[in-house]
């Protein structure tokens, strides 16, 4: 049985992972502020992709 704490921990880990991936991807693009609103947008996109992948499996 999965507890609420386990779900929250997995969700937090996913958020941290997606923010890290977004930051690294944006850091490679010249002229893009990797600490700006685009970081949040890209992290959200990565989260949606990961959730779809998790649901598909």
N, CA, C, O and CB atoms as a CASP TS submission, in Angstrom:
PFRMAT TS
TARGET T0000
AUTHOR 0000-0000-0000
METHOD Language model
MODEL 1
PARENT N/A
ATOM      1  N   UNK     1       0.843  -1.179   0.000  1.00  0.00           N
ATOM      2  CA  UNK     1       0.000   0.000   0.000  1.00  0.00           C
ATOM      3  C   UNK     1       0.890   1.245   0.000  1.00  0.00           C
ATOM      4  O   UNK     1       1.873   1.317   0.737  1.00  0.00           O
ATOM      5  CB  UNK     1      -0.960  -0.003   1.222  1.00  0.00           C
ATOM      6  N   UNK     2       0.540   2.201  -0.817  1.00  0.00           N
ATOM      7  CA  UNK     2       1.287   3.448  -0.919  1.00  0.00           C
ATOM      8  C   UNK     2       0.698   4.469   0.046  1.00  0.00           C
ATOM      9  O   UNK     2      -0.512   4.691   0.075  1.00  0.00           O
ATOM     10  CB  UNK     2       1.268   3.989  -2.370  1.00  0.00           C
ATOM     11  N   UNK     3       1.559   5.076   0.820  1.00  0.00           N
ATOM     12  CA  UNK     3       1.100   6.086   1.764  1.00  0.00           C
ATOM     13  C   UNK     3       1.175   7.468   1.124  1.00  0.00           C
ATOM     14  O   UNK     3       1.823   7.662   0.095  1.00  0.00           O
ATOM     15  CB  UNK     3       1.936   6.042   3.061  1.00  0.00           C
ATOM     16  N   UNK     4       0.504   8.414   1.751  1.00  0.00           N
ATOM     17  CA  UNK     4       0.515   9.802   1.269  1.00  0.00           C
ATOM     18  C   UNK     4       1.935  10.351   1.273  1.00  0.00           C
ATOM     19  O   UNK     4       2.307  11.109   0.377  1.00  0.00           O
ATOM     20  CB  UNK     4      -0.405  10.692   2.138  1.00  0.00           C
ATOM     21  N   UNK     5       2.725   9.982   2.262  1.00  0.00           N
ATOM     22  CA  UNK     5       4.102  10.457   2.354  1.00  0.00           C
ATOM     23  C   UNK     5       4.917   9.947   1.174  1.00  0.00           C
ATOM     24  O   UNK     5       5.745  10.680   0.632  1.00  0.00           O
ATOM     25  CB  UNK     5       4.744  10.013   3.679  1.00  0.00           C
ATOM     26  N   UNK     6       4.691   8.688   0.766  1.00  0.00           N
ATOM     27  CA  UNK     6       5.401   8.140  -0.385  1.00  0.00           C
ATOM     28  C   UNK     6       5.044   8.889  -1.660  1.00  0.00           C
ATOM     29  O   UNK     6       5.915   9.192  -2.474  1.00  0.00           O
ATOM     30  CB  UNK     6       5.089   6.656  -0.546  1.00  0.00           C
ATOM     31  N   UNK     7       3.774   9.183  -1.829  1.00  0.00           N
ATOM     32  CA  UNK     7       3.313   9.914  -3.015  1.00  0.00           C
ATOM     33  C   UNK     7       3.922  11.308  -3.040  1.00  0.00           C
ATOM     34  O   UNK     7       4.401  11.758  -4.081  1.00  0.00           O
ATOM     35  CB  UNK     7       1.769  10.003  -3.042  1.00  0.00           C
ATOM     36  N   UNK     8       3.909  11.990  -1.912  1.00  0.00           N
ATOM     37  CA  UNK     8       4.476  13.336  -1.838  1.00  0.00           C
ATOM     38  C   UNK     8       5.973  13.309  -2.113  1.00  0.00           C
ATOM     39  O   UNK     8       6.496  14.197  -2.788  1.00  0.00           O
ATOM     40  CB  UNK     8       4.203  13.959  -0.464  1.00  0.00           C
ATOM     41  N   UNK     9       6.657  12.311  -1.603  1.00  0.00           N
ATOM     42  CA  UNK     9       8.089  12.190  -1.819  1.00  0.00           C
ATOM     43  C   UNK     9       8.394  11.947  -3.293  1.00  0.00           C
ATOM     44  O   UNK     9       9.316  12.551  -3.840  1.00  0.00           O
ATOM     45  CB  UNK     9       8.663  11.060  -0.963  1.00  0.00           C
ATOM     46  N   UNK    10       7.633  11.073  -3.939  1.00  0.00           N
ATOM     47  CA  UNK    10       7.840  10.806  -5.362  1.00  0.00           C
ATOM     48  C   UNK    10       7.547  12.039  -6.198  1.00  0.00           C
ATOM     49  O   UNK    10       8.262  12.328  -7.157  1.00  0.00           O
ATOM     50  CB  UNK    10       6.963   9.645  -5.822  1.00  0.00           C
ATOM     51  N   UNK    11       6.497  12.767  -5.838  1.00  0.00           N
ATOM     52  CA  UNK    11       6.146  13.989  -6.570  1.00  0.00           C
ATOM     53  C   UNK    11       7.244  15.044  -6.404  1.00  0.00           C
ATOM     54  O   UNK    11       7.619  15.711  -7.368  1.00  0.00           O
ATOM     55  CB  UNK    11       4.785  14.546  -6.080  1.00  0.00           C
ATOM     56  N   UNK    12       7.745  15.189  -5.200  1.00  0.00           N
ATOM     57  CA  UNK    12       8.821  16.150  -4.946  1.00  0.00           C
ATOM     58  C   UNK    12      10.070  15.764  -5.739  1.00  0.00           C
ATOM     59  O   UNK    12      10.724  16.627  -6.325  1.00  0.00           O
ATOM     60  CB  UNK    12       9.144  16.222  -3.431  1.00  0.00           C
ATOM     61  N   UNK    13      10.400  14.477  -5.760  1.00  0.00           N
ATOM     62  CA  UNK    13      11.558  14.016  -6.528  1.00  0.00           C
ATOM     63  C   UNK    13      11.383  14.302  -8.012  1.00  0.00           C
ATOM     64  O   UNK    13      12.335  14.695  -8.687  1.00  0.00           O
ATOM     65  CB  UNK    13      11.783  12.520  -6.307  1.00  0.00           C
ATOM     66  N   UNK    14      10.171  14.106  -8.522  1.00  0.00           N
ATOM     67  CA  UNK    14       9.890  14.379  -9.931  1.00  0.00           C
ATOM     68  C   UNK    14      10.067  15.866 -10.238  1.00  0.00           C
ATOM     69  O   UNK    14      10.657  16.224 -11.257  1.00  0.00           O
ATOM     70  CB  UNK    14       8.462  13.926 -10.294  1.00  0.00           C
ATOM     71  N   UNK    15       9.561  16.724  -9.366  1.00  0.00           N
ATOM     72  CA  UNK    15       9.691  18.170  -9.569  1.00  0.00           C
ATOM     73  C   UNK    15      11.167  18.575  -9.596  1.00  0.00           C
ATOM     74  O   UNK    15      11.594  19.325 -10.473  1.00  0.00           O
ATOM     75  CB  UNK    15       8.941  18.946  -8.457  1.00  0.00           C
ATOM     76  N   UNK    16      11.932  18.081  -8.643  1.00  0.00           N
ATOM     77  CA  UNK    16      13.363  18.418  -8.577  1.00  0.00           C
ATOM     78  C   UNK    16      14.088  17.918  -9.817  1.00  0.00           C
ATOM     79  O   UNK    16      14.923  18.627 -10.378  1.00  0.00           O
ATOM     80  CB  UNK    16      14.008  17.818  -7.310  1.00  0.00           C
ATOM     81  N   UNK    17      13.775  16.705 -10.244  1.00  0.00           N
ATOM     82  CA  UNK    17      14.401  16.133 -11.435  1.00  0.00           C
ATOM     83  C   UNK    17      14.086  16.967 -12.671  1.00  0.00           C
ATOM     84  O   UNK    17      14.978  17.255 -13.470  1.00  0.00           O
ATOM     85  CB  UNK    17      13.936  14.685 -11.643  1.00  0.00           C
ATOM     86  N   UNK    18      12.835  17.353 -12.833  1.00  0.00           N
ATOM     87  CA  UNK    18      12.422  18.119 -14.010  1.00  0.00           C
ATOM     88  C   UNK    18      13.016  19.521 -14.015  1.00  0.00           C
ATOM     89  O   UNK    18      13.394  20.029 -15.071  1.00  0.00           O
ATOM     90  CB  UNK    18      10.907  18.204 -14.074  1.00  0.00           C
ATOM     91  N   UNK    19      13.099  20.143 -12.867  1.00  0.00           N
ATOM     92  CA  UNK    19      13.722  21.468 -12.793  1.00  0.00           C
ATOM     93  C   UNK    19      15.196  21.369 -13.152  1.00  0.00           C
ATOM     94  O   UNK    19      15.718  22.217 -13.875  1.00  0.00           O
ATOM     95  CB  UNK    19      13.552  22.081 -11.381  1.00  0.00           C
ATOM     96  N   UNK    20      15.866  20.345 -12.656  1.00  0.00           N
ATOM     97  CA  UNK    20      17.277  20.142 -12.990  1.00  0.00           C
ATOM     98  C   UNK    20      17.491  19.916 -14.473  1.00  0.00           C
ATOM     99  O   UNK    20      18.411  20.480 -15.065  1.00  0.00           O
ATOM    100  CB  UNK    20      17.832  18.969 -12.218  1.00  0.00           C
ATOM    101  N   UNK    21      16.644  19.094 -15.076  1.00  0.00           N
ATOM    102  CA  UNK    21      16.753  18.846 -16.510  1.00  0.00           C
ATOM    103  C   UNK    21      16.503  20.122 -17.308  1.00  0.00           C
ATOM    104  O   UNK    21      17.207  20.402 -18.278  1.00  0.00           O
ATOM    105  CB  UNK    21      15.768  17.758 -16.938  1.00  0.00           C
ATOM    106  N   UNK    22      15.512  20.882 -16.900  1.00  0.00           N
ATOM    107  CA  UNK    22      15.195  22.127 -17.598  1.00  0.00           C
ATOM    108  C   UNK    22      16.352  23.120 -17.479  1.00  0.00           C
ATOM    109  O   UNK    22      16.728  23.766 -18.457  1.00  0.00           O
ATOM    110  CB  UNK    22      13.900  22.746 -17.036  1.00  0.00           C
ATOM    111  N   UNK    23      16.907  23.234 -16.283  1.00  0.00           N
ATOM    112  CA  UNK    23      18.017  24.160 -16.069  1.00  0.00           C
ATOM    113  C   UNK    23      19.210  23.788 -16.948  1.00  0.00           C
ATOM    114  O   UNK    23      19.815  24.648 -17.587  1.00  0.00           O
ATOM    115  CB  UNK    23      18.430  24.171 -14.589  1.00  0.00           C
ATOM    116  N   UNK    24      19.538  22.505 -16.970  1.00  0.00           N
ATOM    117  CA  UNK    24      20.681  22.058 -17.777  1.00  0.00           C
ATOM    118  C   UNK    24      20.437  22.294 -19.266  1.00  0.00           C
ATOM    119  O   UNK    24      21.341  22.719 -19.986  1.00  0.00           O
ATOM    120  CB  UNK    24      20.964  20.570 -17.523  1.00  0.00           C
ATOM    121  N   UNK    25      19.222  22.019 -19.725  1.00  0.00           N
ATOM    122  CA  UNK    25      18.908  22.225 -21.141  1.00  0.00           C
ATOM    123  C   UNK    25      18.988  23.707 -21.500  1.00  0.00           C
ATOM    124  O   UNK    25      19.533  24.060 -22.546  1.00  0.00           O
ATOM    125  CB  UNK    25      17.507  21.672 -21.471  1.00  0.00           C
ATOM    126  N   UNK    26      18.457  24.564 -20.658  1.00  0.00           N
ATOM    127  CA  UNK    26      18.464  26.003 -20.944  1.00  0.00           C
ATOM    128  C   UNK    26      19.858  26.602 -20.826  1.00  0.00           C
ATOM    129  O   UNK    26      20.192  27.565 -21.515  1.00  0.00           O
ATOM    130  CB  UNK    26      17.515  26.731 -20.004  1.00  0.00           C
ATOM    131  N   UNK    27      20.659  26.029 -19.956  1.00  0.00           N
ATOM    132  CA  UNK    27      22.028  26.522 -19.766  1.00  0.00           C
ATOM    133  C   UNK    27      22.837  26.388 -21.060  1.00  0.00           C
ATOM    134  O   UNK    27      23.770  27.154 -21.302  1.00  0.00           O
ATOM    135  CB  UNK    27      22.725  25.754 -18.618  1.00  0.00           C
ATOM    136  N   UNK    28      22.472  25.412 -21.880  1.00  0.00           N
ATOM    137  CA  UNK    28      23.203  25.175 -23.128  1.00  0.00           C
ATOM    138  C   UNK    28      22.784  26.108 -24.253  1.00  0.00           C
ATOM    139  O   UNK    28      23.474  26.195 -25.269  1.00  0.00           O
ATOM    140  CB  UNK    28      23.009  23.752 -23.568  1.00  0.00           C
ATOM    141  N   UNK    29      21.664  26.810 -24.090  1.00  0.00           N
ATOM    142  CA  UNK    29      21.173  27.706 -25.137  1.00  0.00           C
ATOM    143  C   UNK    29      21.704  29.122 -24.917  1.00  0.00           C
ATOM    144  O   UNK    29      21.458  29.719 -23.868  1.00  0.00           O
ATOM    145  CB  UNK    29      19.627  27.710 -25.167  1.00  0.00           C
ATOM    146  N   UNK    30      22.421  29.657 -25.886  1.00  0.00           N
ATOM    147  CA  UNK    30      22.953  31.006 -25.717  1.00  0.00           C
ATOM    148  C   UNK    30      21.835  32.051 -25.714  1.00  0.00           C
ATOM    149  O   UNK    30      20.883  31.959 -26.489  1.00  0.00           O
ATOM    150  CB  UNK    30      23.959  31.319 -26.825  1.00  0.00           C
ATOM    151  N   UNK    31      21.963  33.028 -24.846  1.00  0.00           N
ATOM    152  CA  UNK    31      21.025  34.134 -24.789  1.00  0.00           C
ATOM    153  C   UNK    31      19.747  33.860 -24.034  1.00  0.00           C
ATOM    154  O   UNK    31      18.853  34.706 -24.018  1.00  0.00           O
ATOM    155  CB  UNK    31      20.688  34.539 -26.138  1.00  0.00           C
ATOM    156  N   UNK    32      19.633  32.695 -23.404  1.00  0.00           N
ATOM    157  CA  UNK    32      18.426  32.345 -22.657  1.00  0.00           C
ATOM    158  C   UNK    32      18.734  32.446 -21.166  1.00  0.00           C
ATOM    159  O   UNK    32      19.745  31.923 -20.696  1.00  0.00           O
ATOM    160  CB  UNK    32      17.922  30.910 -23.030  1.00  0.00           C
ATOM    161  N   UNK    33      17.861  33.118 -20.432  1.00  0.00           N
ATOM    162  CA  UNK    33      18.010  33.230 -18.979  1.00  0.00           C
ATOM    163  C   UNK    33      17.485  31.943 -18.352  1.00  0.00           C
ATOM    164  O   UNK    33      16.276  31.734 -18.252  1.00  0.00           O
ATOM    165  CB  UNK    33      17.248  34.489 -18.416  1.00  0.00           C
ATOM    166  N   UNK    34      18.412  31.086 -17.931  1.00  0.00           N
ATOM    167  CA  UNK    34      18.000  29.794 -17.380  1.00  0.00           C
ATOM    168  C   UNK    34      17.355  29.909 -16.005  1.00  0.00           C
ATOM    169  O   UNK    34      16.902  28.905 -15.455  1.00  0.00           O
ATOM    170  CB  UNK    34      19.188  28.875 -17.297  1.00  0.00           C
ATOM    171  N   UNK    35      17.305  31.093 -15.448  1.00  0.00           N
ATOM    172  CA  UNK    35      16.645  31.298 -14.163  1.00  0.00           C
ATOM    173  C   UNK    35      15.322  32.043 -14.303  1.00  0.00           C
ATOM    174  O   UNK    35      14.714  32.420 -13.302  1.00  0.00           O
ATOM    175  CB  UNK    35      17.561  32.056 -13.229  1.00  0.00           C
ATOM    176  N   UNK    36      14.882  32.252 -15.512  1.00  0.00           N
ATOM    177  CA  UNK    36      13.667  33.018 -15.751  1.00  0.00           C
ATOM    178  C   UNK    36      12.421  32.156 -15.876  1.00  0.00           C
ATOM    179  O   UNK    36      12.441  30.966 -15.563  1.00  0.00           O
ATOM    180  CB  UNK    36      13.826  33.835 -16.985  1.00  0.00           C
ATOM    181  N   UNK    37      11.339  32.768 -16.337  1.00  0.00           N
ATOM    182  CA  UNK    37      10.062  32.060 -16.467  1.00  0.00           C
ATOM    183  C   UNK    37      10.123  30.859 -17.404  1.00  0.00           C
ATOM    184  O   UNK    37       9.342  29.919 -17.263  1.00  0.00           O
ATOM    185  CB  UNK    37       9.008  33.009 -16.954  1.00  0.00           C
ATOM    186  N   UNK    38      11.040  30.889 -18.349  1.00  0.00           N
ATOM    187  CA  UNK    38      11.151  29.764 -19.269  1.00  0.00           C
ATOM    188  C   UNK    38      11.578  28.492 -18.530  1.00  0.00           C
ATOM    189  O   UNK    38      11.250  27.385 -18.957  1.00  0.00           O
ATOM    190  CB  UNK    38      12.150  30.090 -20.389  1.00  0.00           C
ATOM    191  N   UNK    39      12.303  28.649 -17.429  1.00  0.00           N
ATOM    192  CA  UNK    39      12.691  27.481 -16.622  1.00  0.00           C
ATOM    193  C   UNK    39      11.452  26.775 -16.079  1.00  0.00           C
ATOM    194  O   UNK    39      11.351  25.550 -16.132  1.00  0.00           O
ATOM    195  CB  UNK    39      13.618  27.904 -15.454  1.00  0.00           C
ATOM    196  N   UNK    40      10.524  27.550 -15.564  1.00  0.00           N
ATOM    197  CA  UNK    40       9.287  26.979 -15.013  1.00  0.00           C
ATOM    198  C   UNK    40       8.490  26.314 -16.127  1.00  0.00           C
ATOM    199  O   UNK    40       7.982  25.206 -15.953  1.00  0.00           O
ATOM    200  CB  UNK    40       8.431  28.072 -14.313  1.00  0.00           C
ATOM    201  N   UNK    41       8.379  26.983 -17.264  1.00  0.00           N
ATOM    202  CA  UNK    41       7.619  26.430 -18.374  1.00  0.00           C
ATOM    203  C   UNK    41       8.212  25.102 -18.842  1.00  0.00           C
ATOM    204  O   UNK    41       7.489  24.123 -19.027  1.00  0.00           O
ATOM    205  CB  UNK    41       7.575  27.425 -19.530  1.00  0.00           C
ATOM    206  N   UNK    42       9.527  25.075 -19.031  1.00  0.00           N
ATOM    207  CA  UNK    42      10.169  23.864 -19.524  1.00  0.00           C
ATOM    208  C   UNK    42      10.088  22.736 -18.498  1.00  0.00           C
ATOM    209  O   UNK    42       9.886  21.580 -18.868  1.00  0.00           O
ATOM    210  CB  UNK    42      11.625  24.145 -19.880  1.00  0.00           C
ATOM    211  N   UNK    43      10.242  23.054 -17.233  1.00  0.00           N
ATOM    212  CA  UNK    43      10.114  22.036 -16.184  1.00  0.00           C
ATOM    213  C   UNK    43       8.704  21.440 -16.187  1.00  0.00           C
ATOM    214  O   UNK    43       8.539  20.234 -16.007  1.00  0.00           O
ATOM    215  CB  UNK    43      10.437  22.643 -14.796  1.00  0.00           C
ATOM    216  N   UNK    44       7.694  22.279 -16.390  1.00  0.00           N
ATOM    217  CA  UNK    44       6.307  21.779 -16.468  1.00  0.00           C
ATOM    218  C   UNK    44       6.137  20.852 -17.663  1.00  0.00           C
ATOM    219  O   UNK    44       5.439  19.842 -17.572  1.00  0.00           O
ATOM    220  CB  UNK    44       5.304  22.954 -16.566  1.00  0.00           C
ATOM    221  N   UNK    45       6.773  21.190 -18.785  1.00  0.00           N
ATOM    222  CA  UNK    45       6.692  20.330 -19.965  1.00  0.00           C
ATOM    223  C   UNK    45       7.333  18.974 -19.689  1.00  0.00           C
ATOM    224  O   UNK    45       6.789  17.934 -20.061  1.00  0.00           O
ATOM    225  CB  UNK    45       7.370  21.002 -21.170  1.00  0.00           C
ATOM    226  N   UNK    46       8.488  18.992 -19.037  1.00  0.00           N
ATOM    227  CA  UNK    46       9.151  17.737 -18.678  1.00  0.00           C
ATOM    228  C   UNK    46       8.294  16.913 -17.718  1.00  0.00           C
ATOM    229  O   UNK    46       8.253  15.687 -17.816  1.00  0.00           O
ATOM    230  CB  UNK    46      10.521  18.019 -18.049  1.00  0.00           C
ATOM    231  N   UNK    47       7.617  17.580 -16.798  1.00  0.00           N
ATOM    232  CA  UNK    47       6.750  16.857 -15.859  1.00  0.00           C
ATOM    233  C   UNK    47       5.594  16.190 -16.593  1.00  0.00           C
ATOM    234  O   UNK    47       5.253  15.043 -16.301  1.00  0.00           O
ATOM    235  CB  UNK    47       6.209  17.810 -14.779  1.00  0.00           C
ATOM    236  N   UNK    48       4.991  16.893 -17.537  1.00  0.00           N
ATOM    237  CA  UNK    48       3.888  16.313 -18.301  1.00  0.00           C
ATOM    238  C   UNK    48       4.362  15.107 -19.109  1.00  0.00           C
ATOM    239  O   UNK    48       3.669  14.092 -19.178  1.00  0.00           O
ATOM    240  CB  UNK    48       3.268  17.367 -19.234  1.00  0.00           C
ATOM    241  N   UNK    49       5.519  15.215 -19.705  1.00  0.00           N
ATOM    242  CA  UNK    49       6.070  14.098 -20.472  1.00  0.00           C
ATOM    243  C   UNK    49       6.312  12.898 -19.560  1.00  0.00           C
ATOM    244  O   UNK    49       5.975  11.768 -19.913  1.00  0.00           O
ATOM    245  CB  UNK    49       7.382  14.514 -21.173  1.00  0.00           C
ATOM    246  N   UNK    50       6.886  13.141 -18.411  1.00  0.00           N
ATOM    247  CA  UNK    50       7.180  12.052 -17.474  1.00  0.00           C
ATOM    248  C   UNK    50       5.895  11.399 -16.971  1.00  0.00           C
ATOM    249  O   UNK    50       5.825  10.175 -16.859  1.00  0.00           O
ATOM    250  CB  UNK    50       8.004  12.575 -16.286  1.00  0.00           C
ATOM    251  N   UNK    51       4.899  12.191 -16.674  1.00  0.00           N
ATOM    252  CA  UNK    51       3.615  11.634 -16.197  1.00  0.00           C
ATOM    253  C   UNK    51       2.952  10.793 -17.281  1.00  0.00           C
ATOM    254  O   UNK    51       2.400   9.730 -16.997  1.00  0.00           O
ATOM    255  CB  UNK    51       2.657  12.769 -15.754  1.00  0.00           C
ATOM    256  N   UNK    52       3.007  11.265 -18.519  1.00  0.00           N
ATOM    257  CA  UNK    52       2.431  10.470 -19.627  1.00  0.00           C
ATOM    258  C   UNK    52       3.174   9.153 -19.776  1.00  0.00           C
ATOM    259  O   UNK    52       2.560   8.108 -19.993  1.00  0.00           O
ATOM    260  CB  UNK    52       2.484  11.260 -20.963  1.00  0.00           C
ATOM    261  N   UNK    53       4.496   9.204 -19.661  1.00  0.00           N
ATOM    262  CA  UNK    53       5.290   7.997 -19.775  1.00  0.00           C
ATOM    263  C   UNK    53       4.964   7.021 -18.632  1.00  0.00           C
ATOM    264  O   UNK    53       4.873   5.812 -18.847  1.00  0.00           O
ATOM    265  CB  UNK    53       6.786   8.346 -19.777  1.00  0.00           C
ATOM    266  N   UNK    54       4.791   7.556 -17.429  1.00  0.00           N
ATOM    267  CA  UNK    54       4.451   6.709 -16.278  1.00  0.00           C
ATOM    268  C   UNK    54       3.079   6.073 -16.449  1.00  0.00           C
ATOM    269  O   UNK    54       2.884   4.913 -16.083  1.00  0.00           O
ATOM    270  CB  UNK    54       4.488   7.526 -14.980  1.00  0.00           C
ATOM    271  N   UNK    55       2.133   6.813 -16.998  1.00  0.00           N
ATOM    272  CA  UNK    55       0.791   6.286 -17.204  1.00  0.00           C
ATOM    273  C   UNK    55       0.750   5.255 -18.329  1.00  0.00           C
ATOM    274  O   UNK    55      -0.076   4.342 -18.301  1.00  0.00           O
ATOM    275  CB  UNK    55      -0.170   7.419 -17.506  1.00  0.00           C
ATOM    276  N   UNK    56       1.616   5.391 -19.297  1.00  0.00           N
ATOM    277  CA  UNK    56       1.646   4.466 -20.426  1.00  0.00           C
ATOM    278  C   UNK    56       2.236   3.109 -20.035  1.00  0.00           C
ATOM    279  O   UNK    56       1.936   2.091 -20.659  1.00  0.00           O
ATOM    280  CB  UNK    56       2.448   5.069 -21.574  1.00  0.00           C
ATOM    281  N   UNK    57       3.058   3.103 -19.021  1.00  0.00           N
ATOM    282  CA  UNK    57       3.706   1.830 -18.646  1.00  0.00           C
ATOM    283  C   UNK    57       2.929   1.057 -17.640  1.00  0.00           C
ATOM    284  O   UNK    57       3.350  -0.026 -17.234  1.00  0.00           O
ATOM    285  CB  UNK    57       5.072   2.076 -18.108  1.00  0.00           C
TER
END
